[in-house]
Amino acid sequence: MNDPAVIEFPSHRAVPRAAVIGAGLSGLICAERLIRQGWSVTVFDKGRGPGGRLSTRRADDLRFDHGAQYFTARDQRFRDRVDAWVHDGIVALWNGRIVRIGKTGSEGELSLEESPGERFVGMPGMNAPARALATVVEPQAGVRVASVVPDGRRWRLEDERGGDLGSYDMVAVAVPSPQAVPLLAEAPDLASRAADAVMAGCWTVMARFERRLDLGYDGAFVTGSPLSWIARDSSKPCRPDGEAWVLHASPEWSQRHIEDEQDTVIEALTAALRDLVGTAAAVPTEHLAAHRWRFSLPLHALDEECLFDPERGLGACGDWCNGARVEGAYLSGLALAERMIAAAQRSPA
Ligand SMILES: Cc1cc2nc3c(=O)[nH]c(=O)nc-3n(C[C@H](O)[C@H](O)[C@H](O)COP(=O)(O)OP(=O)(O)OC[C@H]3O[C@@H](n4cnc5c(N)ncnc54)[C@H](O)[C@@H]3O)c2cc1C
């Protein structure tokens, strides 16, 4: 007898058809794994290009990694992939000097301690691994999926105008948790687990200075300031010349100011930089811009590799399931693909 808790594919179709919503790292990896299994996979992303929060902003000759700054590789499965990316020139080690700084004591002196570690970055920008995966996965850009609705034993995807985006045997929702919740509405148990993964906002300022900011380090985790991270983007390998810095506001500050105008945020965060590092930051700027991430990092991830309902053939993946980082997103997407493949293999021919 067949296992009732497994999706049944129509017997006339041997190749399962899947949709992946979101072309961030988790969605791309999930799709790539399914494609390698021989599945027919369609990936949709509302953005202009692949990568999601693994992203690089271009402005004239400038380039800023305004989302993920670097990544680490601890799990062997991810490590093997990172080694392959390094071999292919898609990723390299960032050998910048990274420190922890914070104001301490009643005089507000700046404390500084080293933060060594093996940190990888995309080349020439953080979105490089996503761009490489997109050559295999070929996501459809500029398509926002608004709903996932039952269609007999399959799922039909609709865009914001109710337009039909096709019917699929299985669907992987690979978007930040608050955006996943409405897409999982037909599986309330999954939707309510996704809702538990609360995500914090983050304001980012991108600044290029006329002269070198002489701080003696290339990146710093910051405490006791509206800022939580500052980095000399131009110290990463394969970046354009110039003194490009990325400033991230702390989750608390970002949340308090999430509806502020860009100009207000730029003013506040550059003032915070001057307050932190003193006259070294009084160098005139050539370029200033801000970006608001409404969902930057999970405040706490679920500690489940992914969410999947084999009965319905619907699942979700992303950094909010597991790990809260680039590595977690990768492993989550891979885990969901494996669960989908296992469910399909257990379904009747
Ligand atoms: C400011 C910032 C700093 C960070 N720093 C680091 C760091 O230093 N190190 C680190 O390891 N991680 C860092 N991260 C986290 C890292 O970027 C993420 O963990 C990882 O990129 C998440 O990948 P993902 O696939 O889960 O989600 P995402 O990258 O968010 O991908 C989701 C995709 O879904 C798309 N989408 C959403 N809704 C829809 C819809 N309805 N229809 C179609 N498409 C949709 C989006 O456009 C997006 O492309 C940082 C993130 C931010 C924002």
Ligand as a Chemical Component Dictionary entry (heavy atoms), coordinates in Angstrom:
data_LIG
# 
_chem_comp.id                   LIG 
_chem_comp.type                 NON-POLYMER 
_chem_comp.pdbx_formal_charge   0 
_chem_comp.three_letter_code    LIG 
# 
loop_
_chem_comp_atom.comp_id 
_chem_comp_atom.atom_id 
_chem_comp_atom.alt_atom_id 
_chem_comp_atom.type_symbol 
_chem_comp_atom.charge 
_chem_comp_atom.model_Cartn_x 
_chem_comp_atom.model_Cartn_y 
_chem_comp_atom.model_Cartn_z 
_chem_comp_atom.pdbx_ordinal 
LIG C1  C1  C 0 22.645 43.997 5.962  1  
LIG C2  C2  C 0 22.911 42.525 5.975  2  
LIG C3  C3  C 0 24.141 42.043 6.421  3  
LIG C4  C4  C 0 24.406 40.687 6.430  4  
LIG N1  N1  N 0 25.646 40.242 6.779  5  
LIG C5  C5  C 0 25.941 38.933 6.694  6  
LIG C6  C6  C 0 27.275 38.469 6.895  7  
LIG O1  O1  O 0 28.188 39.265 7.071  8  
LIG N2  N2  N 0 27.497 37.130 6.838  9  
LIG C7  C7  C 0 26.517 36.223 6.557  10 
LIG O2  O2  O 0 26.792 35.024 6.502  11 
LIG N3  N3  N 0 25.240 36.649 6.339  12 
LIG C8  C8  C 0 24.938 37.962 6.372  13 
LIG N4  N4  N 0 23.686 38.404 6.099  14 
LIG C9  C9  C 0 22.639 37.404 5.895  15 
LIG C10 C10 C 0 22.681 36.760 4.505  16 
LIG O3  O3  O 0 22.653 37.755 3.524  17 
LIG C11 C11 C 0 21.480 35.837 4.406  18 
LIG O4  O4  O 0 21.558 34.880 5.444  19 
LIG C12 C12 C 0 21.341 35.073 3.089  20 
LIG O5  O5  O 0 21.767 35.826 1.990  21 
LIG C13 C13 C 0 19.864 34.688 2.972  22 
LIG O6  O6  O 0 19.590 33.983 1.782  23 
LIG P1  P1  P 0 18.112 33.480 1.537  24 
LIG O7  O7  O 0 18.089 32.745 0.257  25 
LIG O8  O8  O 0 17.628 32.764 2.750  26 
LIG O9  O9  O 0 17.185 34.792 1.448  27 
LIG P2  P2  P 0 17.289 36.071 0.528  28 
LIG O10 O10 O 0 18.683 36.343 0.128  29 
LIG O11 O11 O 0 16.550 37.149 1.248  30 
LIG O12 O12 O 0 16.484 35.667 -0.800 31 
LIG C14 C14 C 0 15.089 35.754 -0.890 32 
LIG C15 C15 C 0 14.706 36.172 -2.304 33 
LIG O13 O13 O 0 13.270 36.066 -2.413 34 
LIG C16 C16 C 0 12.804 37.122 -3.212 35 
LIG N5  N5  N 0 11.381 37.274 -2.889 36 
LIG C17 C17 C 0 10.821 37.662 -1.708 37 
LIG N6  N6  N 0 9.476  37.621 -1.799 38 
LIG C18 C18 C 0 9.174  37.204 -3.064 39 
LIG C19 C19 C 0 7.953  36.957 -3.753 40 
LIG N7  N7  N 0 6.762  37.116 -3.175 41 
LIG N8  N8  N 0 8.009  36.551 -5.057 42 
LIG C20 C20 C 0 9.214  36.375 -5.673 43 
LIG N9  N9  N 0 10.413 36.600 -5.057 44 
LIG C21 C21 C 0 10.374 36.991 -3.765 45 
LIG C22 C22 C 0 13.688 38.298 -2.849 46 
LIG O14 O14 O 0 13.709 39.255 -3.898 47 
LIG C23 C23 C 0 15.041 37.617 -2.625 48 
LIG O15 O15 O 0 15.828 37.645 -3.815 49 
LIG C24 C24 C 0 23.404 39.769 6.037  50 
LIG C25 C25 C 0 22.182 40.259 5.564  51 
LIG C26 C26 C 0 21.939 41.622 5.518  52 
LIG C27 C27 C 0 20.651 42.131 4.949  53 
# 
loop_
_chem_comp_bond.comp_id 
_chem_comp_bond.atom_id_1 
_chem_comp_bond.atom_id_2 
_chem_comp_bond.value_order 
_chem_comp_bond.pdbx_ordinal 
LIG C1  C2  SING 1  
LIG C2  C3  SING 2  
LIG C2  C26 DOUB 3  
LIG C3  C4  DOUB 4  
LIG C4  N1  SING 5  
LIG C4  C24 SING 6  
LIG N1  C5  DOUB 7  
LIG C5  C6  SING 8  
LIG C5  C8  SING 9  
LIG C6  O1  DOUB 10 
LIG C6  N2  SING 11 
LIG N2  C7  SING 12 
LIG C7  O2  DOUB 13 
LIG C7  N3  SING 14 
LIG N3  C8  DOUB 15 
LIG C8  N4  SING 16 
LIG N4  C9  SING 17 
LIG N4  C24 SING 18 
LIG C9  C10 SING 19 
LIG C10 O3  SING 20 
LIG C10 C11 SING 21 
LIG C11 O4  SING 22 
LIG C11 C12 SING 23 
LIG C12 O5  SING 24 
LIG C12 C13 SING 25 
LIG C13 O6  SING 26 
LIG O6  P1  SING 27 
LIG P1  O7  DOUB 28 
LIG P1  O8  SING 29 
LIG P1  O9  SING 30 
LIG O9  P2  SING 31 
LIG P2  O10 DOUB 32 
LIG P2  O11 SING 33 
LIG P2  O12 SING 34 
LIG O12 C14 SING 35 
LIG C14 C15 SING 36 
LIG C15 O13 SING 37 
LIG C15 C23 SING 38 
LIG O13 C16 SING 39 
LIG C16 N5  SING 40 
LIG C16 C22 SING 41 
LIG N5  C17 SING 42 
LIG N5  C21 SING 43 
LIG C17 N6  DOUB 44 
LIG N6  C18 SING 45 
LIG C18 C19 SING 46 
LIG C18 C21 DOUB 47 
LIG C19 N7  SING 48 
LIG C19 N8  DOUB 49 
LIG N8  C20 SING 50 
LIG C20 N9  DOUB 51 
LIG N9  C21 SING 52 
LIG C22 O14 SING 53 
LIG C22 C23 SING 54 
LIG C23 O15 SING 55 
LIG C24 C25 DOUB 56 
LIG C25 C26 SING 57 
LIG C26 C27 SING 58 
# 
